[in-house]
């Protein structure tokens, strides 16, 4: 459920920002700087190494062994992207000297690079959330198969939703992995992988929300619920990757699925007598507070920490709390079933 808010909020705050024309890249001085940079290979005192290379990473007028190193090529930084970055930094220095506030460029705030990291704080926090997700999934795995009793004849768990939570855990780790990669270096491929993995997780989270809140245990019924949603998700992901990366459509799809599953969990928590229902409410309230961070969109402090980075920080405790609920849910359902069998 934590990731559902990720895509809902990021889609609204981040993607809409990318669609709209930004004040920074509309500045004639910025455009002129990029044009001169691509011709001369420098911005002020900064020499742009990539402008000395062709698009295939080979040094101009040099033999094959002078190719650009692979550790540089993988970042997909090239002459134009470097010119945009250094011109952006130069423009922001000039604006700061005039007492002006930072502006967005190409839909994003001006972030300072750190080594290979394009947005270092968001990338690191995404990686930390990935670690929390892995720890949560691993703890659940050990609980289900080594700490709780198993069915004597089949060796399967008593908890009916074990397999579904395993799939959720893998999709969640995959989504946060590509989220961290995208914040490290955002270009066409990493953007599509980030969006696709997030949509896949969001869609499966909705399926899981329906099955768990309605306590659907029959396999045929589960297939009837999951099949149309899986077909829709597959079609949507293929459309985004191979036809058009339609941000507006993706926003509508993600918001609809995100709100739906939050409502399922919130209503269920309100009517159930589950001992861990208050953890669900805590996650819902935490997500609501996190929304405020995205709505209060401010430029990065010292070029590193913006509202989106702080939002990433909130996902770490929320992910831990969510897996804590899953852990307790497995114990509760197993205890209930074993008592009935006796």
C-alpha positions as CSV (number, residue, x, y, z in Angstrom):
1,X,0.0,0.0,0.0
2,X,3.0,2.3,0.6
3,X,3.9,2.2,-3.1
4,X,0.4,3.0,-4.3
5,X,0.9,6.5,-2.9
6,X,4.3,6.7,-4.6
7,X,2.8,6.5,-8.0
8,X,-0.3,8.5,-7.2
9,X,1.7,11.4,-5.8
10,X,4.6,11.2,-8.1
11,X,2.2,11.0,-11.1
12,X,0.5,14.2,-10.0
13,X,3.4,16.2,-8.7
14,X,6.3,15.0,-10.8
15,X,4.8,14.0,-14.1
16,X,2.5,17.0,-14.5
17,X,5.5,19.1,-13.8
18,X,7.4,17.4,-16.6
19,X,4.5,18.0,-19.0
20,X,4.3,21.8,-18.4
21,X,6.8,24.1,-19.9
22,X,9.3,25.2,-17.4
23,X,10.5,28.8,-16.8
24,X,14.1,27.8,-16.8
25,X,14.4,26.1,-20.1
26,X,12.3,28.8,-21.7
27,X,14.9,31.4,-20.9
28,X,16.7,32.6,-24.1
29,X,20.0,32.9,-22.2
30,X,19.8,29.3,-21.2
31,X,19.1,28.2,-24.7
32,X,21.9,30.3,-26.1
33,X,24.2,28.8,-23.5
34,X,23.4,25.3,-24.6
35,X,23.9,26.2,-28.3
36,X,27.3,27.7,-27.6
37,X,28.3,24.8,-25.3
38,X,27.6,22.3,-28.0
39,X,29.7,24.2,-30.4
40,X,32.7,25.0,-28.1
41,X,32.5,22.2,-25.7
42,X,32.7,24.4,-22.6
43,X,30.5,26.5,-20.3
44,X,32.6,29.2,-18.6
45,X,35.6,27.5,-17.1
46,X,34.0,24.1,-17.3
47,X,35.2,21.9,-20.2
48,X,32.5,19.3,-21.4
49,X,34.3,16.1,-22.0
50,X,31.3,14.4,-23.8
51,X,31.3,17.2,-26.4
52,X,34.6,15.8,-27.6
53,X,32.9,12.4,-28.4
54,X,30.5,11.3,-31.0
55,X,27.2,9.8,-30.1
56,X,28.8,6.3,-30.1
57,X,31.3,7.3,-27.5
58,X,34.3,7.6,-29.9
59,X,36.7,10.5,-29.6
60,X,36.5,12.8,-32.6
61,X,39.4,12.3,-35.0
62,X,41.0,9.6,-32.8
63,X,41.5,5.8,-33.2
64,X,39.2,3.1,-31.8
65,X,41.2,2.6,-28.6
66,X,40.4,6.2,-27.5
67,X,36.7,5.2,-26.9
68,X,34.9,6.7,-24.0
69,X,35.1,4.4,-20.9
70,X,32.2,2.1,-20.4
71,X,31.7,3.4,-16.8
72,X,31.0,6.8,-18.4
73,X,28.9,5.5,-21.3
74,X,26.4,3.5,-19.1
75,X,25.2,6.8,-17.5
76,X,23.9,7.9,-20.9
77,X,25.4,11.4,-20.3
78,X,26.3,13.0,-23.6
79,X,27.2,16.4,-24.9
80,X,23.7,17.9,-24.8
81,X,22.8,16.5,-21.4
82,X,26.0,17.8,-19.9
83,X,25.5,21.2,-21.6
84,X,22.0,21.4,-20.1
85,X,23.4,20.6,-16.7
86,X,26.3,23.1,-16.6
87,X,24.2,25.8,-18.3
88,X,21.5,25.2,-15.7
89,X,24.0,25.5,-12.8
90,X,25.5,28.7,-14.4
91,X,22.0,30.2,-14.8
92,X,21.1,29.4,-11.2
93,X,24.4,31.0,-9.9
94,X,23.5,34.2,-11.8
95,X,19.9,34.1,-10.5
96,X,21.2,33.6,-6.9
97,X,23.5,36.6,-7.3
98,X,20.5,38.7,-8.4
99,X,18.5,37.5,-5.4
100,X,16.1,35.5,-7.5
101,X,14.6,32.1,-6.6
102,X,15.4,28.9,-8.4
103,X,13.2,27.8,-11.3
104,X,12.5,24.4,-12.9
105,X,14.3,23.2,-16.0
106,X,12.5,20.6,-18.2
107,X,10.0,20.0,-15.5
108,X,12.5,19.4,-12.7
109,X,14.3,21.5,-10.1
110,X,18.0,22.1,-10.5
111,X,19.7,19.3,-8.6
112,X,23.4,19.1,-8.1
113,X,25.0,15.9,-9.2
114,X,27.1,13.7,-6.9
115,X,29.4,11.3,-8.6
116,X,27.1,9.1,-10.8
117,X,23.9,10.2,-8.9
118,X,21.7,12.7,-10.7
119,X,19.4,13.2,-7.7
120,X,21.6,11.8,-4.9
121,X,19.2,12.1,-1.9
122,X,16.2,10.7,-3.7
123,X,18.3,7.9,-5.1
124,X,19.8,7.0,-1.7
125,X,16.4,7.1,0.0
126,X,14.9,4.9,-2.7
127,X,17.7,2.4,-2.1
128,X,17.1,2.5,1.6
129,X,13.4,1.8,1.0
130,X,14.4,-1.1,-1.2
131,X,16.4,-2.5,1.8
132,X,13.4,-2.1,4.1
133,X,11.2,-3.9,1.6
134,X,13.7,-6.7,1.3
135,X,14.0,-7.0,5.0
136,X,10.2,-7.0,5.4
137,X,9.7,-9.7,2.7
138,X,12.5,-11.8,4.2
139,X,11.1,-11.6,7.7
140,X,7.7,-12.7,6.3
141,X,9.2,-15.6,4.4
142,X,11.0,-16.9,7.5
143,X,7.9,-16.5,9.6
144,X,5.6,-18.3,7.1
145,X,7.9,-21.3,6.5
146,X,10.0,-21.7,9.6
147,X,8.2,-20.1,12.6
148,X,4.6,-20.8,12.0
149,X,3.1,-24.4,11.7
150,X,2.6,-25.9,8.3
151,X,-0.2,-28.1,7.1
152,X,0.8,-31.7,8.0
153,X,0.0,-33.4,4.7
154,X,0.8,-30.8,2.0
155,X,3.5,-28.8,3.9
156,X,1.9,-25.6,2.8
157,X,1.2,-22.6,5.1
158,X,-2.1,-22.2,6.9
159,X,-2.1,-18.5,5.9
160,X,-4.1,-18.3,2.7
161,X,-2.4,-15.2,1.3
162,X,1.3,-16.3,1.6
163,X,1.9,-16.6,-2.2
164,X,0.2,-13.3,-2.9
165,X,2.4,-11.4,-0.4
166,X,5.5,-13.1,-1.9
167,X,4.5,-11.7,-5.3
168,X,3.8,-8.3,-3.8
169,X,7.3,-8.3,-2.1
170,X,9.1,-9.2,-5.3
171,X,7.2,-6.6,-7.3
172,X,7.8,-4.0,-4.6
173,X,11.5,-4.6,-4.5
174,X,11.7,-4.5,-8.3
175,X,9.8,-1.2,-8.4
176,X,12.0,0.5,-5.7
177,X,15.1,-0.8,-7.5
178,X,14.2,0.9,-10.8
179,X,13.0,3.9,-8.8
180,X,16.5,4.2,-7.4
181,X,18.1,3.7,-10.8
182,X,15.8,6.4,-12.4
183,X,16.8,8.9,-9.7
184,X,20.4,8.0,-10.3
185,X,20.2,8.6,-14.0
186,X,16.9,9.4,-15.7
187,X,16.7,8.8,-19.4
188,X,14.2,7.0,-21.7
189,X,15.0,3.4,-20.7
190,X,15.1,4.0,-17.0
191,X,12.0,6.1,-17.1
192,X,10.0,3.4,-18.9
193,X,11.3,0.7,-16.5
194,X,10.4,2.9,-13.5
195,X,6.9,3.6,-14.7
196,X,6.3,0.0,-15.8
197,X,7.4,-1.6,-12.6
198,X,5.4,1.0,-10.6
199,X,2.3,0.3,-12.6
200,X,2.7,-3.4,-12.2
201,X,3.1,-3.1,-8.4
202,X,0.2,-0.7,-8.2
203,X,-2.1,-3.0,-10.1
204,X,-1.1,-6.1,-8.2
205,X,-1.6,-4.2,-4.9
206,X,-5.2,-3.5,-6.0
207,X,-5.8,-7.1,-6.7
208,X,-4.3,-8.1,-3.3
209,X,-6.4,-5.4,-1.6
210,X,-9.6,-6.9,-3.1
211,X,-8.7,-10.5,-2.3
212,X,-7.6,-9.8,1.3
213,X,-10.3,-7.3,2.4
214,X,-13.0,-9.6,1.0
215,X,-11.2,-12.7,2.3
216,X,-11.3,-14.4,-1.1
217,X,-9.8,-17.9,-0.6
218,X,-11.3,-19.9,-3.5
219,X,-8.9,-20.2,-6.4
220,X,-11.6,-19.8,-9.1
221,X,-12.9,-16.7,-7.5
222,X,-9.4,-15.3,-7.3
223,X,-8.9,-15.9,-11.0
224,X,-12.1,-14.1,-11.8
225,X,-11.0,-11.1,-9.8
226,X,-7.4,-11.0,-11.0
227,X,-7.8,-12.0,-14.7
228,X,-9.4,-8.8,-16.0
229,X,-7.1,-6.5,-14.0
230,X,-4.0,-8.4,-15.1
231,X,-5.2,-8.2,-18.7
232,X,-5.7,-4.4,-18.4
233,X,-2.3,-4.0,-16.7
234,X,-0.5,-5.9,-19.4
235,X,-2.2,-3.9,-22.1
236,X,-1.4,-0.6,-20.3
237,X,2.3,-1.4,-19.8
238,X,2.7,-2.5,-23.4
239,X,1.0,0.7,-24.6
240,X,3.4,2.8,-22.5
241,X,6.5,1.0,-23.6
242,X,5.8,0.3,-27.3
243,X,3.3,2.8,-28.5
244,X,3.3,6.0,-26.5
245,X,4.5,7.0,-23.0
246,X,1.2,8.9,-22.4
247,X,1.8,10.7,-19.1
248,X,-1.8,12.0,-18.9
249,X,-3.3,8.5,-19.4
250,X,-0.9,7.0,-16.9
251,X,-1.8,9.6,-14.3
252,X,-5.5,8.7,-14.6
253,X,-4.9,5.0,-14.4
254,X,-2.6,5.2,-11.4
255,X,-4.8,7.6,-9.5
256,X,-7.9,5.4,-10.0
257,X,-6.1,2.2,-8.9
258,X,-4.4,4.0,-6.0
259,X,-7.5,5.6,-4.6
260,X,-9.5,2.3,-5.0
261,X,-7.1,0.2,-3.0
262,X,-6.7,2.8,-0.2
263,X,-10.5,2.9,0.1
264,X,-10.7,-0.9,0.3
265,X,-8.1,-1.1,3.1
266,X,-9.5,2.0,5.0
267,X,-13.1,0.6,5.0
268,X,-11.9,-2.9,5.9
269,X,-9.8,-1.5,8.8
270,X,-12.9,0.4,10.0
271,X,-15.2,-2.6,10.2
272,X,-12.9,-5.5,11.0
273,X,-11.8,-6.6,14.5
274,X,-8.3,-7.5,13.2
275,X,-5.7,-6.9,16.1
276,X,-3.4,-4.9,13.7
277,X,-6.1,-2.8,12.1
278,X,-4.6,0.3,13.7
279,X,-1.4,-0.2,11.7
280,X,-3.4,0.2,8.5
281,X,-4.9,3.4,9.8
282,X,-1.3,4.6,10.8
283,X,-0.2,3.9,7.2
284,X,-3.2,5.8,5.8
285,X,-2.6,8.8,8.0
286,X,1.1,8.7,7.3
287,X,0.4,8.7,3.5
288,X,-1.9,11.6,3.9
289,X,0.8,13.6,5.7
290,X,3.2,12.6,3.0
291,X,0.9,14.1,0.4
292,X,1.4,17.5,2.0
293,X,5.2,17.2,1.2
294,X,4.4,16.7,-2.4
295,X,1.8,19.5,-2.6
296,X,4.3,21.9,-0.9
297,X,6.7,21.7,-3.8
298,X,9.9,23.7,-2.9
299,X,13.3,23.9,-4.6
300,X,16.1,21.6,-3.4
301,X,17.9,22.9,-0.3
302,X,21.6,23.4,-1.2
303,X,20.7,21.7,-4.5
304,X,20.0,18.3,-2.9
305,X,16.9,18.0,-0.7
306,X,13.5,19.0,-2.1
307,X,10.0,18.0,-1.0
308,X,10.1,14.9,-3.2
309,X,13.2,13.7,-1.4
310,X,11.6,14.3,2.0
311,X,8.6,12.3,0.7
312,X,11.0,9.4,-0.1
313,X,12.1,9.6,3.5
314,X,8.6,9.0,4.8
315,X,8.3,5.8,2.7
316,X,11.0,4.1,4.8
317,X,9.0,3.9,8.1
318,X,5.7,3.4,6.2
319,X,7.2,0.4,4.4
320,X,8.4,-1.0,7.7
321,X,4.9,-0.5,9.2
322,X,3.2,-2.1,6.3
323,X,5.3,-5.3,6.4
324,X,4.7,-5.3,10.2
325,X,1.0,-5.6,9.4
326,X,1.5,-8.4,6.9
327,X,3.6,-10.2,9.5
328,X,0.9,-9.9,12.2
329,X,-1.8,-10.8,9.7
330,X,-0.1,-14.1,8.9
331,X,0.2,-14.9,12.6
332,X,-3.4,-13.9,13.3
333,X,-4.9,-15.9,10.4
334,X,-2.7,-19.0,11.2
335,X,-3.7,-18.9,14.8
336,X,-7.4,-18.6,13.9
337,X,-7.3,-21.5,11.4
338,X,-5.3,-23.9,13.7
339,X,-7.7,-23.2,16.6
340,X,-10.7,-24.1,14.4
341,X,-9.0,-27.3,13.1
342,X,-8.6,-28.5,16.7
